[in-house]
Amino acid sequence: MAISAKSEGNTQTISISGRFDFTSHNEFRDCYRNLQPGAAVKLDFSQCDYLDSSALGMLLLLREHLSGDDSHIEISGTNREVRGILDVANFDSLFKIS
């Protein structure tokens, strides 16, 4: 599992590969901890093959850090399994998923 971040203009892109679970908590948090509320974040899941309930919680913590309902977070590149988990959790009502 690896997480990397890069800034592109006003958008922070966080790429997640492999398994996204509790073992990646600190690494994931480090990618956004210095972002200000209202910052735009794109989560690239194109190389992520699994996520669990702790990963869903980490996504909610990111959303809260970036001002909750006023946050600008897009999740992209999900495979069928990951997208299914996000759908069951009703995350399409909290995040833009493309």
PyRosetta script that sets phi, psi and omega in degrees:
from pyrosetta import init, pose_from_sequence

init()
pose = pose_from_sequence("MAISAKSEGNTQTISISGRFDFTSHNEFRDCYRNLQPGAAVKLDFSQCDYLDSSALGMLLLLREHLSGDDSHIEISGTNREVRGILDVANFDSLFKIS")
pose.set_psi(1, 135.6)
pose.set_omega(1, 177.4)
pose.set_phi(2, -142.9)
pose.set_psi(2, 143.6)
pose.set_omega(2, 176.0)
pose.set_phi(3, -127.7)
pose.set_psi(3, 132.5)
pose.set_omega(3, 177.4)
pose.set_phi(4, -134.6)
pose.set_psi(4, 155.6)
pose.set_omega(4, -179.2)
pose.set_phi(5, -134.1)
pose.set_psi(5, 145.4)
pose.set_omega(5, 173.4)
pose.set_phi(6, -148.0)
pose.set_psi(6, 148.2)
pose.set_omega(6, 179.2)
pose.set_phi(7, -97.2)
pose.set_psi(7, 136.0)
pose.set_omega(7, 176.0)
pose.set_phi(8, -130.9)
pose.set_psi(8, 97.4)
pose.set_omega(8, -175.3)
pose.set_phi(9, 64.8)
pose.set_psi(9, -122.3)
pose.set_omega(9, -179.9)
pose.set_phi(10, -95.0)
pose.set_psi(10, 8.4)
pose.set_omega(10, -176.9)
pose.set_phi(11, -114.3)
pose.set_psi(11, 133.2)
pose.set_omega(11, 173.9)
pose.set_phi(12, -97.6)
pose.set_psi(12, 120.9)
pose.set_omega(12, 176.1)
pose.set_phi(13, -101.3)
pose.set_psi(13, 124.9)
pose.set_omega(13, 177.9)
pose.set_phi(14, -113.2)
pose.set_psi(14, 118.4)
pose.set_omega(14, -179.4)
pose.set_phi(15, -103.0)
pose.set_psi(15, 132.1)
pose.set_omega(15, -177.8)
pose.set_phi(16, -120.6)
pose.set_psi(16, 127.9)
pose.set_omega(16, 178.1)
pose.set_phi(17, -126.5)
pose.set_psi(17, 149.5)
pose.set_omega(17, -179.3)
pose.set_phi(18, 79.1)
pose.set_psi(18, -142.4)
pose.set_omega(18, -178.7)
pose.set_phi(19, -87.3)
pose.set_psi(19, 131.8)
pose.set_omega(19, 176.5)
pose.set_phi(20, -108.3)
pose.set_psi(20, 102.1)
pose.set_omega(20, -176.9)
pose.set_phi(21, -145.8)
pose.set_psi(21, -170.3)
pose.set_omega(21, -173.4)
pose.set_phi(22, -58.6)
pose.set_psi(22, -28.0)
pose.set_omega(22, -179.7)
pose.set_phi(23, -64.2)
pose.set_psi(23, -16.4)
pose.set_omega(23, -179.9)
pose.set_phi(24, -100.1)
pose.set_psi(24, 8.6)
pose.set_omega(24, -176.1)
pose.set_phi(25, -54.8)
pose.set_psi(25, -55.0)
pose.set_omega(25, -176.9)
pose.set_phi(26, -64.1)
pose.set_psi(26, -42.5)
pose.set_omega(26, -179.8)
pose.set_phi(27, -63.4)
pose.set_psi(27, -41.7)
pose.set_omega(27, 178.3)
pose.set_phi(28, -65.6)
pose.set_psi(28, -47.4)
pose.set_omega(28, -179.8)
pose.set_phi(29, -59.7)
pose.set_psi(29, -39.3)
pose.set_omega(29, 179.3)
pose.set_phi(30, -60.4)
pose.set_psi(30, -27.1)
pose.set_omega(30, -179.1)
pose.set_phi(31, -73.2)
pose.set_psi(31, -21.6)
pose.set_omega(31, -177.8)
pose.set_phi(32, -124.8)
pose.set_psi(32, -5.2)
pose.set_omega(32, -172.3)
pose.set_phi(33, -58.3)
pose.set_psi(33, -28.8)
pose.set_omega(33, -178.5)
pose.set_phi(34, -93.0)
pose.set_psi(34, 0.1)
pose.set_omega(34, 178.5)
pose.set_phi(35, -75.6)
pose.set_psi(35, 144.2)
pose.set_omega(35, 178.5)
pose.set_phi(36, -86.7)
pose.set_psi(36, 151.8)
pose.set_omega(36, 175.6)
pose.set_phi(37, -53.2)
pose.set_psi(37, 138.6)
pose.set_omega(37, -178.7)
pose.set_phi(38, 92.2)
pose.set_psi(38, -9.0)
pose.set_omega(38, 178.1)
pose.set_phi(39, -64.0)
pose.set_psi(39, 149.3)
pose.set_omega(39, 177.8)
pose.set_phi(40, -90.5)
pose.set_psi(40, 134.7)
pose.set_omega(40, -179.4)
pose.set_phi(41, -130.4)
pose.set_psi(41, 133.2)
pose.set_omega(41, 172.9)
pose.set_phi(42, -113.6)
pose.set_psi(42, 124.7)
pose.set_omega(42, 177.8)
pose.set_phi(43, -101.4)
pose.set_psi(43, 115.6)
pose.set_omega(43, -179.3)
pose.set_phi(44, -95.0)
pose.set_psi(44, 108.0)
pose.set_omega(44, -179.3)
pose.set_phi(45, -101.4)
pose.set_psi(45, 15.6)
pose.set_omega(45, -174.5)
pose.set_phi(46, -62.9)
pose.set_psi(46, -22.9)
pose.set_omega(46, 178.3)
pose.set_phi(47, -109.9)
pose.set_psi(47, 7.3)
pose.set_omega(47, -180.0)
pose.set_phi(48, -90.3)
pose.set_psi(48, 125.3)
pose.set_omega(48, -178.7)
pose.set_phi(49, -108.4)
pose.set_psi(49, -3.6)
pose.set_omega(49, -178.4)
pose.set_phi(50, -161.9)
pose.set_psi(50, 143.1)
pose.set_omega(50, 168.4)
pose.set_phi(51, -143.7)
pose.set_psi(51, 151.0)
pose.set_omega(51, -178.7)
pose.set_phi(52, -119.8)
pose.set_psi(52, -173.6)
pose.set_omega(52, -176.2)
pose.set_phi(53, -63.8)
pose.set_psi(53, -31.3)
pose.set_omega(53, 177.6)
pose.set_phi(54, -67.8)
pose.set_psi(54, -33.2)
pose.set_omega(54, 176.0)
pose.set_phi(55, -66.0)
pose.set_psi(55, -38.9)
pose.set_omega(55, 175.8)
pose.set_phi(56, -60.9)
pose.set_psi(56, -41.2)
pose.set_omega(56, 176.9)
pose.set_phi(57, -62.8)
pose.set_psi(57, -39.1)
pose.set_omega(57, 178.6)
pose.set_phi(58, -65.2)
pose.set_psi(58, -36.5)
pose.set_omega(58, 176.7)
pose.set_phi(59, -64.8)
pose.set_psi(59, -38.2)
pose.set_omega(59, 177.4)
pose.set_phi(60, -67.0)
pose.set_psi(60, -37.1)
pose.set_omega(60, 176.6)
pose.set_phi(61, -64.8)
pose.set_psi(61, -39.6)
pose.set_omega(61, 175.4)
pose.set_phi(62, -60.6)
pose.set_psi(62, -47.0)
pose.set_omega(62, -179.6)
pose.set_phi(63, -59.4)
pose.set_psi(63, -44.2)
pose.set_omega(63, 178.8)
pose.set_phi(64, -63.2)
pose.set_psi(64, -42.8)
pose.set_omega(64, 179.2)
pose.set_phi(65, -59.1)
pose.set_psi(65, -34.4)
pose.set_omega(65, -177.1)
pose.set_phi(66, -96.5)
pose.set_psi(66, 24.3)
pose.set_omega(66, 172.8)
pose.set_phi(67, 86.6)
pose.set_psi(67, 27.4)
pose.set_omega(67, 171.2)
pose.set_phi(68, 56.8)
pose.set_psi(68, -118.1)
pose.set_omega(68, -176.6)
pose.set_phi(69, -62.5)
pose.set_psi(69, -21.6)
pose.set_omega(69, 179.5)
pose.set_phi(70, -92.0)
pose.set_psi(70, 5.4)
pose.set_omega(70, -178.1)
pose.set_phi(71, -76.0)
pose.set_psi(71, 157.8)
pose.set_omega(71, -179.8)
pose.set_phi(72, -123.2)
pose.set_psi(72, 87.2)
pose.set_omega(72, -176.1)
pose.set_phi(73, -125.8)
pose.set_psi(73, 128.1)
pose.set_omega(73, 177.0)
pose.set_phi(74, -119.4)
pose.set_psi(74, 131.9)
pose.set_omega(74, 175.2)
pose.set_phi(75, -106.2)
pose.set_psi(75, 126.4)
pose.set_omega(75, -178.4)
pose.set_phi(76, -134.3)
pose.set_psi(76, 161.1)
pose.set_omega(76, 172.6)
pose.set_phi(77, 76.8)
pose.set_psi(77, 21.5)
pose.set_omega(77, -176.9)
pose.set_phi(78, -74.4)
pose.set_psi(78, 143.4)
pose.set_omega(78, 172.1)
pose.set_phi(79, -81.7)
pose.set_psi(79, 178.2)
pose.set_omega(79, -175.5)
pose.set_phi(80, -61.4)
pose.set_psi(80, -42.6)
pose.set_omega(80, -178.3)
pose.set_phi(81, -65.9)
pose.set_psi(81, -47.4)
pose.set_omega(81, -179.9)
pose.set_phi(82, -64.6)
pose.set_psi(82, -43.2)
pose.set_omega(82, 178.8)
pose.set_phi(83, -61.4)
pose.set_psi(83, -39.4)
pose.set_omega(83, 177.9)
pose.set_phi(84, -60.7)
pose.set_psi(84, -41.6)
pose.set_omega(84, 178.2)
pose.set_phi(85, -64.2)
pose.set_psi(85, -43.9)
pose.set_omega(85, 178.5)
pose.set_phi(86, -63.2)
pose.set_psi(86, -37.9)
pose.set_omega(86, 179.1)
pose.set_phi(87, -67.1)
pose.set_psi(87, -44.9)
pose.set_omega(87, 179.8)
pose.set_phi(88, -61.4)
pose.set_psi(88, -36.9)
pose.set_omega(88, 179.3)
pose.set_phi(89, -79.4)
pose.set_psi(89, -1.6)
pose.set_omega(89, 179.3)
pose.set_phi(90, 61.8)
pose.set_psi(90, 32.4)
pose.set_omega(90, -178.7)
pose.set_phi(91, -72.9)
pose.set_psi(91, -13.8)
pose.set_omega(91, 177.0)
pose.set_phi(92, -67.5)
pose.set_psi(92, -15.3)
pose.set_omega(92, 175.4)
pose.set_phi(93, -85.7)
pose.set_psi(93, -12.4)
pose.set_omega(93, -178.0)
pose.set_phi(94, -110.2)
pose.set_psi(94, -25.3)
pose.set_omega(94, -175.9)
pose.set_phi(95, -131.3)
pose.set_psi(95, 153.0)
pose.set_omega(95, 170.1)
pose.set_phi(96, -81.5)
pose.set_psi(96, 121.3)
pose.set_omega(96, -179.6)
pose.set_phi(97, -117.4)
pose.set_psi(97, 120.8)
pose.set_omega(97, -179.2)
pose.set_phi(98, -122.5)
pose.dump_pdb("model.pdb")
